[in-house]
Amino acid sequence: MEDEACKLQIGDVCISLRFKDTAFSSYLREYFKGYTCKEPELIIDMNIEEVSDKEFGGFECDLLSLHPKAVKGNSFNLLSGEVTGTLNLKEKRCTVYFSRKGIRIFKQFMFMVYYTLMKHNHPAESKNSFLVHACGVSKDGYGYAFVGPSESGKSTIARLSSDYTVLNDEIIIIKKEREGYIVRSTPFRGDFLENRNRSAPLKAIFIINHGKKNIIRGISKGEFISQFLKEVVCPDSLLPENRGEMLLEMLDFCADVARNVPFYELRFIPDKSFWSCIDEIVGV
């Protein structure tokens, strides 16, 4: 069964997803192509009621939402029983059961797995590495993050940036390292499926929206943090934790990003000319 598993790299962690439906497992291996890994930190047996390939792309992505969660020993219960399972990090095993209704938060569950492994296996880095609802692009050796809610233009930015390396148009990782912040791709795509598993030093962050012309303007730290915080995926995990402290970690992360990475607001028209405006502002 392990040979048919979908072994998936998400930033610094690696997991193995095992399905009873081998056809769906094959579909996911193709969907996540380019994000495979060899040595999983956690093997997850996925028990899912029948779901089509088309439905997979429509699973919800809740960011700041904190789903009802109960953890007792090795057992977890999400959404009042819609998603249940057991987790044994010592044995590197997890079994999860999705109800037909619970499957809508498949991506959110995957985010929780990522944060679980970061907190347990990479504790020193976990407070400095967050999933963010954004488009990431690598250009001339530098990374750019385009942050915004649904319909703000992330997939449009990705499509118009095909001359460069598109890291993702939906969920990226922003991580603090010794030399500064980096932006890294994840397998959690939106409409743009040709992204690559890469990373780059983060040169600038743009809060984006569609406009009638290309406009880049400076904004205050308070305005940036309030907008950026809304698009950071809440670091909820499958472990028992203090959710108040978790939200403070998010706020500290956003404030540190604001201190160390240039940020702007970008309103753009749907053509490649916005890159010329970016080059004028941040330099090349």
C-alpha positions as CSV (number, residue, x, y, z in Angstrom):
1,M,0.0,0.0,0.0
2,E,2.9,2.3,0.7
3,D,4.0,2.1,-2.9
4,E,0.6,3.5,-3.9
5,A,0.8,6.3,-1.3
6,C,1.0,10.0,-2.2
7,K,4.2,11.2,-0.5
8,L,4.0,14.9,-0.2
9,Q,6.5,17.7,0.6
10,I,5.0,20.7,2.4
11,G,7.8,23.2,3.1
12,D,10.0,21.5,5.7
13,V,7.8,18.6,6.4
14,C,7.0,15.4,4.5
15,I,3.9,13.2,4.8
16,S,2.5,10.1,3.2
17,L,-1.2,9.9,2.3
18,R,-2.6,6.5,1.9
19,F,-6.1,5.9,0.4
20,K,-8.2,2.8,0.0
21,D,-9.2,4.2,-3.4
22,T,-6.1,3.6,-5.5
23,A,-7.5,5.6,-8.4
24,F,-7.9,8.7,-6.2
25,S,-4.4,8.1,-4.8
26,S,-3.1,8.1,-8.4
27,Y,-5.0,11.2,-9.2
28,L,-3.4,13.0,-6.2
29,R,0.1,11.9,-7.0
30,E,-0.4,13.5,-10.4
31,Y,-2.1,16.6,-9.0
32,F,0.8,17.1,-6.5
33,K,3.5,16.2,-9.0
34,G,6.7,18.1,-8.2
35,Y,6.1,17.9,-4.5
36,T,7.0,14.3,-3.8
37,C,9.4,13.2,-1.0
38,K,11.0,10.0,0.1
39,E,11.0,9.8,3.9
40,P,7.7,10.8,5.5
41,E,7.5,12.2,9.0
42,L,4.0,11.0,9.3
43,I,1.9,8.3,7.5
44,I,-1.8,9.2,7.3
45,D,-4.4,6.6,6.4
46,M,-7.2,8.6,4.8
47,N,-10.7,7.3,5.0
48,I,-12.9,9.4,2.7
49,E,-16.3,8.7,1.4
50,E,-16.4,8.7,-2.4
51,V,-15.3,12.1,-3.8
52,S,-14.7,13.1,-7.4
53,D,-11.6,14.8,-8.8
54,K,-13.6,17.9,-9.6
55,E,-14.7,18.2,-6.0
56,F,-11.1,18.0,-4.8
57,G,-10.3,21.3,-6.2
58,G,-13.3,22.9,-4.5
59,F,-12.4,22.0,-0.9
60,E,-12.6,25.0,1.4
61,C,-9.7,27.0,2.6
62,D,-10.6,28.7,5.9
63,L,-7.9,31.0,7.2
64,L,-8.6,32.6,10.5
65,S,-11.5,30.3,11.2
66,L,-11.0,28.1,14.2
67,H,-13.0,24.9,13.7
68,P,-14.5,23.2,16.8
69,K,-11.8,20.8,18.0
70,A,-11.5,18.3,20.8
71,V,-8.3,16.4,21.6
72,K,-8.2,13.5,24.1
73,G,-5.1,11.4,24.3
74,N,-4.3,10.3,20.8
75,S,-7.8,11.0,19.5
76,F,-9.0,14.1,17.8
77,N,-12.5,15.3,16.8
78,L,-13.0,18.2,14.4
79,L,-16.3,19.9,13.5
80,S,-18.3,18.0,16.1
81,G,-17.6,14.6,14.6
82,E,-17.4,15.5,10.9
83,V,-13.6,14.7,10.9
84,T,-12.3,12.2,13.5
85,G,-9.1,10.2,13.9
86,T,-6.1,9.2,15.9
87,L,-2.6,10.6,15.9
88,N,0.5,8.9,17.3
89,L,3.5,11.1,16.6
90,K,5.9,8.7,18.3
91,E,5.0,5.9,15.8
92,K,4.6,8.5,13.0
93,R,1.0,7.3,12.3
94,C,-2.3,9.0,11.8
95,T,-5.7,7.6,10.8
96,V,-8.5,10.1,9.8
97,Y,-12.1,9.6,8.9
98,F,-13.9,12.2,6.8
99,S,-17.7,12.3,6.7
100,R,-19.3,13.3,3.5
101,K,-19.8,16.8,5.0
102,G,-16.5,16.9,6.7
103,I,-14.5,16.4,3.4
104,R,-15.0,20.1,2.6
105,I,-12.2,21.0,5.0
106,F,-9.7,18.6,3.5
107,K,-7.2,21.4,2.8
108,Q,-7.7,22.8,6.3
109,F,-6.9,19.4,7.7
110,M,-3.7,19.3,5.7
111,F,-2.8,22.8,7.0
112,M,-3.3,21.4,10.5
113,V,-1.1,18.4,9.7
114,Y,1.6,20.8,8.5
115,Y,1.5,22.9,11.7
116,T,1.3,19.8,13.8
117,L,4.6,18.5,12.4
118,M,6.2,21.9,12.5
119,K,5.4,22.3,16.2
120,H,6.4,18.7,17.1
121,N,9.4,18.1,14.9
122,H,10.6,21.6,14.1
123,P,9.7,23.6,17.2
124,A,12.5,26.2,16.8
125,E,11.2,27.1,13.4
126,S,7.5,26.8,13.9
127,K,6.9,30.3,15.2
128,N,8.7,31.8,12.2
129,S,7.1,29.8,9.4
130,F,3.4,30.4,8.4
131,L,1.2,29.4,5.5
132,V,-0.2,32.5,3.8
133,H,-3.1,33.0,1.4
134,A,-1.1,34.6,-1.4
135,C,0.5,34.3,-4.8
136,G,4.3,33.9,-4.8
137,V,6.6,34.7,-7.7
138,S,10.4,34.3,-8.1
139,K,11.9,36.9,-10.4
140,D,15.6,37.6,-11.0
141,G,16.5,35.5,-7.9
142,Y,14.1,37.3,-5.6
143,G,10.7,36.4,-4.2
144,Y,7.6,38.5,-4.2
145,A,4.4,37.8,-2.3
146,F,1.0,39.1,-3.6
147,V,-1.4,38.9,-0.7
148,G,-5.2,39.2,-0.9
149,P,-8.5,37.5,-0.3
150,S,-10.4,35.5,-2.9
151,E,-11.1,37.4,-6.2
152,S,-8.4,39.9,-5.4
153,G,-6.3,38.8,-8.4
154,K,-3.8,36.2,-7.1
155,S,-4.4,33.7,-10.0
156,T,-4.3,36.7,-12.4
157,I,-0.9,37.7,-11.1
158,A,0.3,34.1,-11.5
159,R,-1.0,33.9,-15.1
160,L,0.7,37.3,-16.0
161,S,3.9,36.2,-14.4
162,S,4.5,33.1,-16.5
163,D,7.8,34.5,-17.8
164,Y,9.1,34.1,-14.3
165,T,8.9,31.2,-11.7
166,V,5.4,31.1,-10.2
167,L,5.7,29.5,-6.8
168,N,1.9,29.4,-6.1
169,D,-1.3,31.3,-6.6
170,E,-3.1,30.2,-3.5
171,I,-1.0,29.2,-0.5
172,I,2.7,30.0,0.1
173,I,5.0,29.7,3.1
174,I,6.7,32.8,4.4
175,K,9.5,31.8,6.7
176,K,12.2,33.7,8.7
177,E,15.7,32.3,8.3
178,R,19.0,33.6,9.6
179,E,19.6,35.8,6.4
180,G,16.0,37.1,6.4
181,Y,12.6,36.1,5.2
182,I,12.0,33.7,2.3
183,V,8.9,32.8,0.3
184,R,8.3,29.2,-0.6
185,S,5.9,27.3,-2.7
186,T,3.4,24.7,-1.4
187,P,1.3,22.0,-3.2
188,F,-1.9,23.8,-2.4
189,R,-2.7,25.5,-5.7
190,G,-5.6,27.6,-6.9
191,D,-6.3,27.9,-10.6
192,F,-2.6,28.0,-11.7
193,L,-1.4,24.4,-11.8
194,E,2.1,25.0,-13.3
195,N,3.8,26.2,-10.1
196,R,7.1,24.8,-8.9
197,N,8.5,23.6,-5.6
198,R,11.0,26.4,-5.1
199,S,11.9,29.2,-2.7
200,A,13.5,32.6,-2.9
201,P,14.6,35.5,-0.6
202,L,11.5,37.7,0.0
203,K,12.1,41.1,-1.5
204,A,8.6,42.7,-1.1
205,I,5.0,42.0,-0.2
206,F,2.1,43.6,-2.0
207,I,-1.5,43.8,-0.7
208,I,-3.3,43.4,-4.0
209,N,-6.6,44.2,-5.7
210,H,-7.8,44.9,-9.2
211,G,-7.8,48.5,-10.4
212,K,-8.4,50.7,-13.4
213,K,-4.7,51.4,-13.6
214,N,-1.5,50.3,-12.0
215,I,-0.9,52.0,-8.7
216,I,1.6,51.2,-6.0
217,R,1.4,53.1,-2.8
218,G,3.0,52.9,0.6
219,I,0.8,52.0,3.6
220,S,1.3,52.2,7.3
221,K,2.5,49.2,9.4
222,G,-0.9,49.1,11.1
223,E,-2.8,49.0,7.8
224,F,-0.4,46.3,6.4
225,I,-0.6,44.1,9.5
226,S,-4.4,44.3,9.6
227,Q,-4.6,43.2,6.0
228,F,-1.8,40.7,6.1
229,L,-3.1,39.0,9.3
230,K,-6.4,38.2,7.6
231,E,-4.6,36.1,5.0
232,V,-2.3,34.1,7.4
233,V,-3.5,30.5,7.8
234,C,-4.3,30.1,11.5
235,P,-1.6,27.7,13.0
236,D,-4.1,25.3,14.5
237,S,-2.9,21.8,14.8
238,L,-4.1,18.3,15.8
239,L,-2.5,18.8,19.3
240,P,-4.1,20.4,22.4
241,E,-3.0,24.0,22.6
242,N,-3.9,27.4,24.0
243,R,-5.7,29.2,21.1
244,G,-5.1,32.6,22.6
245,E,-1.4,32.1,22.6
246,M,-1.6,30.8,19.0
247,L,-3.2,34.0,17.8
248,L,-0.6,36.0,19.6
249,E,2.1,34.0,17.7
250,M,0.4,35.0,14.5
251,L,0.3,38.7,15.5
252,D,4.0,38.6,16.5
253,F,4.9,37.0,13.2
254,C,3.0,39.6,11.2
255,A,4.6,42.5,13.2
256,D,8.1,41.0,12.6
257,V,7.4,40.7,8.8
258,A,6.3,44.3,8.8
259,R,9.6,45.3,10.4
260,N,11.8,43.4,8.1
261,V,10.2,43.2,4.6
262,P,9.1,46.1,2.4
263,F,5.4,46.2,1.9
264,Y,3.0,48.1,-0.4
265,E,-0.5,48.2,-1.7
266,L,-0.8,47.3,-5.4
267,R,-3.8,47.9,-7.6
268,F,-3.3,46.6,-11.1
269,I,-4.8,46.1,-14.5
270,P,-4.8,42.6,-16.1
271,D,-1.6,42.9,-18.1
272,K,2.1,42.4,-17.4
273,S,2.8,46.2,-17.1
274,F,2.5,46.0,-13.3
275,W,5.9,44.4,-13.2
276,S,7.5,47.6,-14.6
277,C,5.9,49.5,-11.8
278,I,7.2,47.0,-9.2
279,D,10.8,47.3,-10.7
280,E,10.6,51.1,-10.4
281,I,9.6,50.9,-6.7
282,V,11.7,48.1,-5.3
283,G,14.6,48.1,-7.8
284,V,16.0,45.1,-9.7
